[in-house]
């Protein structure tokens, strides 16, 4: 049973790293196909180095472009690789253009597809990620749902065979790397920060940063939060976000806008933050697992479990709403339970892959 592990962005590298390690541990034949959707050192290569992941066998180097341009390059590139080096199953993770294009390529070639983190829904089709995850789910043979809510989402769409609730590999990744991050990272010291004395911010979703009004609202909220709480606000900005800030003439005050962090630095910074403000789904999960309150600068989330357990609050991009949510979460005791599993998701997933029973197999 040869497995092709397809990834293309920072979150995929992190969440697929436990799968890769499980393949190594079990000595299962596999290879890594990297689409190059994230291609800068800060957003890509540094994660391979820090996570001690093996060399990528195939790199498509697709780079940036419109959704159609990027998706078409990935689709053609993955098809070429799978035709030449045919695996028994392709594993994809999440909701990126890489996931949708790789799934389509595999489906057209009759190669099985396993979707890690299947069944997430924001029910907002204006988000490209929502379209990507829906398409991938409907053509996947094996669907590894992280939670019971995700399984129910799939059932509502008529997808029940081939679905297993496995937990989320993000828990595996956090558990595997938190201690290492504490030992290796010196970023807090270099920035002169103490635990619980700062707020960590991320913002990258195109519907936020490509909208001047939404971006301005988030920046105004960051400025006000820094001013009114007295806490340092640290904003490691995605390169695309930095460009949008410049284009919009925004220069946040009371906010330290810095270059993106490596995974170990970010994990340690996240684990010691007083609060996280974000529009990232993965950061919502990680903050919940780490016991750090989160305010999500979106109107919806495909991680409703974080809201249900009290770890997260949706605030949109209106600066006043964000400030209200920040004060509410700062006063909330971090007593919730992690809803994303016990940290053994990768083992469950690869056990299922080895058994090889899929949704489209004959009854």
C-alpha positions in Angstrom: 0.0 0.0 0.0 1.9 3.0 -1.3 0.7 6.4 -0.1 1.2 9.8 -1.7 1.0 12.6 0.9 0.1 15.8 -0.8 0.6 19.2 0.8 1.2 22.7 -0.2 0.8 25.2 2.6 2.0 25.8 6.2 -1.1 24.3 7.9 -0.9 21.2 5.7 2.8 20.7 6.6 2.1 20.9 10.3 -1.1 18.7 10.3 0.4 16.1 7.9 3.7 15.9 9.9 2.2 13.3 12.3 1.0 11.3 9.3 4.5 11.3 7.9 6.0 10.3 11.2 3.5 7.5 11.5 4.4 6.2 8.0 8.1 6.2 9.1 7.3 4.5 12.4 5.3 1.7 10.6 7.7 1.6 7.7 4.9 2.1 5.2 5.9 3.1 1.7 5.0 6.7 0.9 6.2 9.8 -0.8 5.6 13.5 -0.3 4.2 15.6 -3.2 4.6 19.3 -2.5 2.6 21.7 -4.7 4.5 24.8 -3.7 1.3 26.8 -3.0 3.3 28.4 -0.1 6.7 28.9 -1.4 8.6 31.5 0.7 11.2 30.3 3.2 9.2 31.8 6.1 5.9 30.1 5.1 7.3 26.8 3.9 10.9 25.4 4.0 11.4 26.5 7.6 8.6 24.2 8.7 10.3 21.2 7.1 13.5 22.0 8.8 12.0 22.6 12.3 9.8 19.5 12.1 12.7 17.3 10.8 10.6 16.1 7.9 12.1 14.0 5.1 12.9 15.4 1.7 10.1 16.1 -0.7 10.1 13.7 -3.7 8.1 15.9 -6.0 7.8 19.7 -5.9 5.5 21.4 -8.4 6.6 25.0 -7.5 3.2 26.4 -8.6 3.7 29.7 -6.7 1.0 32.4 -6.5 -1.7 33.4 -9.0 -5.4 33.6 -9.2 -7.5 30.7 -7.8 -8.0 29.4 -11.3 -4.4 29.7 -12.3 -3.1 28.1 -9.2 -5.7 25.3 -9.2 -5.0 24.5 -12.9 -1.3 24.3 -12.4 -1.7 22.0 -9.4 -4.3 19.8 -11.2 -2.0 19.3 -14.2 1.2 18.8 -12.0 -0.4 16.3 -9.7 -1.9 14.4 -12.6 1.6 14.1 -14.2 3.1 12.8 -10.9 0.4 10.3 -10.1 0.5 9.0 -13.7 4.2 8.4 -13.5 4.4 7.2 -9.8 1.0 5.7 -9.1 0.2 5.3 -5.5 -2.6 3.2 -3.9 -4.0 6.2 -2.1 -3.6 10.0 -2.1 -3.9 11.7 1.3 -4.9 15.4 1.3 -5.6 17.6 4.3 -7.9 20.6 4.8 -9.4 23.0 2.4 -6.8 24.7 0.2 -6.5 24.8 -3.6 -4.0 22.0 -3.2 -6.6 19.8 -1.6 -9.3 20.4 -4.2 -6.9 20.1 -7.3 -5.1 17.0 -6.0 -8.3 15.3 -5.1 -9.7 16.0 -8.6 -6.5 14.7 -10.3 -6.6 11.5 -8.2 -10.3 11.0 -8.9 -9.9 11.3 -12.6 -7.1 8.7 -12.6 -9.1 6.3 -10.4 -6.7 6.7 -7.4 -8.2 6.5 -4.0 -8.4 9.7 -2.0 -8.2 10.0 1.8 -9.3 13.4 3.2 -7.8 14.3 6.5 -9.9 16.8 8.4 -13.1 16.0 6.4 -16.5 17.4 7.2 -15.6 20.9 8.3 -18.2 23.5 7.3 -18.6 27.2 7.7 -21.7 27.2 5.5 -20.3 30.3 3.7 -19.8 29.6 0.0 -18.2 33.0 -0.5 -15.1 31.4 1.1 -12.9 29.6 -1.5 -11.9 27.2 1.3 -15.5 26.1 1.8 -15.9 25.2 -1.9 -12.6 23.3 -1.7 -13.5 21.2 1.3 -17.0 20.4 -0.1 -15.6 19.2 -3.4 -12.9 17.1 -1.7 -15.3 15.5 0.6 -17.7 14.5 -2.1 -15.1 12.7 -4.2 -13.0 11.2 -1.4 -13.1 7.4 -0.7 -12.0 7.7 3.0 -13.1 10.6 5.1 -11.3 11.2 8.4 -13.6 13.5 10.4 -11.9 15.2 13.3 -15.1 15.5 15.4 -18.6 14.1 15.7 -19.9 17.5 14.5 -17.9 17.0 11.3 -19.3 13.5 10.8 -22.8 15.0 11.2 -22.1 17.6 8.5 -21.1 14.9 6.1 -24.2 12.8 6.9 -26.4 15.8 6.1 -24.9 15.8 2.6 -25.5 12.1 2.2 -21.9 11.0 2.9 -21.9 8.2 5.5 -19.9 5.3 4.1 -16.1 5.6 4.5 -16.4 8.1 7.3 -14.5 7.7 10.6 -14.2 10.1 13.5 -10.4 10.0 14.1 -9.7 13.2 16.0 -7.6 16.0 14.5 -3.9 15.6 13.7 -3.4 19.1 15.0 -3.5 17.7 18.5 -0.8 15.2 17.6 1.3 18.0 16.2 0.9 20.2 19.2 1.6 17.4 21.7 4.7 16.3 19.7 6.2 19.7 19.4 5.2 21.8 22.4 8.1 20.6 24.6 10.6 21.0 21.7 9.3 24.5 21.2 9.9 25.4 24.8 13.5 24.1 24.6 14.4 25.6 21.3 12.6 28.9 20.9 14.1 32.1 22.4 11.8 34.5 20.5 9.9 35.6 23.6 13.2 36.6 25.3 14.5 38.3 22.1 11.3 40.4 21.9 11.5 41.2 25.7 8.1 39.5 26.4 6.9 37.7 29.4 4.2 35.0 29.5 0.6 36.3 29.5 1.8 39.9 29.0 1.0 40.0 25.2 -1.7 39.4 22.7 -0.8 37.4 19.5 -2.5 38.4 16.3 -2.7 36.7 12.9 -4.7 37.8 9.8 -4.4 36.3 6.3 -7.8 35.3 4.8 -8.3 37.0 1.5 -11.9 38.1 2.4 -10.4 40.1 5.2 -7.0 41.4 4.1 -8.1 42.0 0.5 -11.0 44.2 1.8 -9.7 47.7 2.7 -12.7 48.2 5.1 -12.3 44.9 6.9 -8.5 45.3 7.1 -8.9 48.8 8.5 -11.4 47.5 11.1 -9.0 44.8 12.3 -6.2 47.2 12.5 -8.3 49.7 14.5 -9.2 46.9 16.8 -5.6 45.9 17.3 -4.6 49.5 18.1 -7.5 49.9 20.6 -6.8 46.6 22.3 -3.1 47.5 22.7 -4.0 50.9 24.0 -6.7 49.9 26.4 -5.4 46.6 27.8 -1.8 47.8 28.3 -0.7 44.4 26.7 1.8 44.2 23.9 0.2 43.3 20.6 2.4 41.1 18.4 1.4 40.7 14.8 3.5 38.3 12.7 2.1 39.3 9.3 1.8 37.0 6.3 3.7 38.5 3.3 0.4 39.1 1.5 -1.0 40.8 4.5 2.0 43.1 4.7 1.5 44.1 1.1 -2.2 44.9 1.7 -1.3 47.0 4.7 1.1 49.1 2.6 -1.4 49.4 -0.3 -4.1 50.6 2.1 -1.7 53.1 3.8 -2.2 51.4 7.2 0.6 51.5 9.7 -0.7 50.1 13.0 0.1 52.0 16.2 0.5 50.2 19.5 1.1 47.1 17.4 4.4 45.3 16.7 4.1 44.1 13.0 6.8 41.6 12.5 7.9 38.9 10.0 6.2 35.5 10.1 7.5 33.2 12.8 8.7 29.6 12.3 6.5 26.9 13.7 8.4 26.4 17.0 8.6 30.1 17.7 4.9 30.5 16.9 3.8 27.5 19.0 5.7 28.8 22.0 4.4 32.4 21.5 0.9 31.0 21.1 1.1 28.8 24.2 2.1 31.8 26.4 -0.1 34.5 25.0 -2.8 36.1 27.2 -5.1 35.9 24.2 -5.1 35.2 20.5 -6.8 37.3 17.8 -7.0 35.6 14.4 -9.0 34.7 11.3 -7.2 31.4 10.9 -9.0 28.1 11.5 -5.9 26.3 12.5 -4.9 28.9 15.1 -8.4 28.7 16.6 -7.8 24.9 17.1 -4.3 25.4 18.5 -5.3 28.1 20.9 -8.2 25.9 22.2 -5.8 22.9 22.7 -3.3 25.1 24.5 -5.9 26.7 26.8 -5.5 30.2 25.4 -8.6 32.3 24.8 -9.3 33.2 21.2 -11.2 36.0 19.4 -11.9 35.1 15.8 -12.2 38.1 13.4 -14.8 36.4 11.2 -18.6 36.1 11.1 -18.4 32.3 11.0 -16.1 29.4 11.7 -15.7 25.8 10.5 -14.5 25.1 14.0 -17.7 25.6 15.9 -16.5 23.2 18.6 -14.1 25.9 19.8 -17.0 28.3 20.4 -19.2 25.6 21.9 -16.6 24.8 24.6 -16.1 28.5 25.4 -12.5 28.8 24.0 -13.4 31.1 21.2 -15.7 34.0 20.3 -16.7 35.2 16.8 -16.4 39.0 16.4 -16.3 39.8 12.7 -14.1 42.7 11.7 -16.0 45.6 13.3 -13.5 47.2 15.7 -16.0 47.8 18.5 -17.3 44.2 18.3 -13.7 42.9 18.4 -12.9 45.0 21.5 -16.0 43.7 23.3 -15.1 40.1 22.5 -11.5 40.7 23.6 -12.6 42.0 27.0 -15.1 39.1 27.4 -12.4 36.5 26.6 -9.8 38.1 28.8 -12.2 37.7 31.7 -13.1 34.1 30.8 -11.4 31.3 32.8 -9.6 28.7 30.5 -11.4 25.7 31.9 -12.7 24.1 28.7 -11.9 20.6 27.4 -10.1 20.0 24.1 -12.8 18.8 21.6 -10.3 17.6 19.0 -9.1 14.2 20.3 -6.4 12.5 22.2 -3.4 13.0 20.0 -3.5 9.6 18.4 -5.3 10.6 15.2 -2.4 9.9 12.8 -2.2 6.3 14.1 -5.9 5.8 13.6 -5.8 7.2 10.1 -2.9 5.1 8.9 -4.5 2.0 10.5 -7.6 2.7 8.4 -5.4 3.3 5.3 -3.7 0.0 5.7 -7.1 -1.8 5.9 -8.0 -0.1 2.7 -11.8 -0.1 2.9 -13.2 2.9 1.2 -16.5 4.6 0.5 -16.7 3.5 -3.1 -15.8 -0.1 -2.6 -18.5 -2.7 -3.4 -20.8 -3.5 -0.6 
